[in-house]
Amino acid sequence: MVWEELNEKLIFTGVEAKTAKDVFKQLGQAVIDEGYAKDSYIEALSEREDEFPTGLNIDGFGIAIPHTAVDHVNKSGIAIDVLTEPVRFIEMGSDDDPVDVKLVFMLAVVDPKQHIEDLKRILAIVTDKSVLERLVNATDAQEIINIIKEKELSL
C-alpha cells in the first residue's frame, strides 16, 4: 500500500514553484537529503522528464508522477508536493500537451518492476476526484497520509 511507504519528511503542502524543474530541485533535494536517492537524482529527473513526460490530467486535475532510472536511487520511496499554484508539465504520452499540475508524486524506484505497481497503486488513489480535492486542500503531511490510507483501505 502507498500509505505504508510514506515518510512525513517527504510530504509537503503549500509549496511554491514556477516550473517543473523547481519542483524537481525542491522535492528531489528532500529525497536526496533523506537518503532515498543519490546526488545525480535531480538532474536525472529533469532529463527523463524531457524525454518521457509524466503529467496526467485526471478529470481536470493535473498531477505528475516523475521518476528516474534506478541507478540514481538508494532505496524505494514516494515524495509528495501539493503546490500552491499549478506548474506546467507535459502530459504523459505526448510531446507537447500541457498539464497544469497541483499535485506531484515523485518516485524513488529501485526495482523497475515495482515501478509499474507503484504507478498502478497511485492511479487507483488519484482517479477518485474527491480524493484529489482533499489531497490538494490538505494542510500537513499526516493529513495526506490519512487521506491516502482511507482511500486504499476502501479499494
N, C-alpha and C positions, 0 to 999 in steps of 0.2 A: 504494500500500500504506500502511496505517495506520502501521506501524513506521517508515517512511521520513519521516513527518511529525512524529514525536515529538521533543520537546525535553526533555532531562532536567530542566531548570529548571521544567517544568510537570508533573512527576510526583512524587507524594507518597505515602509509606506511613506507617502508624501515625498517621493523622490523627484528632484528636478533635473531634467536632462533636455538637451536640444536636439541631439542626434543619436542614432543607434550606437555610434562609436563612443559617445558619452556614457551610454548605458553599459557598454562592454567594459569601459575603463572603471566605472564605479563598482558595478556588481562583480565584474571579473576580478577586481582587486580584492574584494571581500572573499571570493572563492580561493584566491591565492593565499591571502592572509590566514585563512582558517585551515590551510594545508591540503585543500582538495585538489589544487592544480599547481602547475609549475609556472615560472615567470613568463614562459612563452605563451601562456593561455590567452591573454588579451589580444595579442597580435594574431594568433591563430583563429580566434573568434571572428575578428574583422575580415580576415582573408576568406574564411569559409562562408561568411555571410554574403560576401561579394559574389561568390560562385554559386552558393546554394541558399537562397533567401529563406527566412524562417517565419515571416509574418503570416498570420491567419486572420481572416475576417469571419467571426462567428456571430451571426445574427446582428451585425452592425458593431460588434465589439472587436477591437483589434487586440490580438495577443501575439507574442512572439516566443519561440522556443529555440533560442540559439544554443549551439553546442559545437564541439570541435573534435578533432581526431584524438584517439585515446593516448597518444604519446605525449600529450600536453597535460595529462591528468594523473594525479596520485591516487585518488580514491573517489568513488561514486558519490554524487550529491546533487541536490537541487537547490538553486537560489531563486528568490522571487523578488521582483521590484514592482511596486504599484506606483505609477508615475502620476504626478500632479497634472501634467498636460500631455496630450498624445505626442508620441515621437514617430516619425515616418520610418517604416520598414518596407521592404518589398515582399509581396505575397509569395508564399511557398509555391513552387512550381511555375512561377512566371519570371520574366526578365525585368519587367518594369511596372507592374501593377502595384500602386502604393497602398499601404495599410497604415492607418493611424493607430498606434499601439499604446494602450494604457497599462497592460499587464504583461510582465516578462517572466517566463520560467526558464532560467538558464541551467543547462545540464552539464554536469561533470561526469563523463562516461568513461569507464574503464573496460567494459565489455560491450563490443558493438552489438551483440545480440540483445543485451539488456536495454540498449538504447531504444530499440523498437518497442519493447514492453513499457518502458518509461513513457514514451510518446503516447501509446495507447491509453495508459492509465491517466495521463494528464488530459488527453482529449475527452475521456469519459467524464472528467470533472467539469471541464470548461464548456462542454456543449450544452450545459444547463444555464440558460440566460440568467435565471435568478441567482445562481451561484456566482456567476461573473459579476453581477451587480453588487452582491455582498462583498466579494473579494476587492473590487476597486473602491469600495467605501470603507473597508476595514481600516482601523487606526493603529493596529500594532500586530506584531508577529504572532502572538498567541491566538489572536482572533482569526488570523488567516489559517493557522494550523487547525483550529476548531472547525472552521467552515469546510475545509477540505476533508477532515476526518468525518464530519457529519455526512457529507456527500458520498464519500467512499463506503461508509458503513451502510448506506441506503441502496447501494448498487446491487 
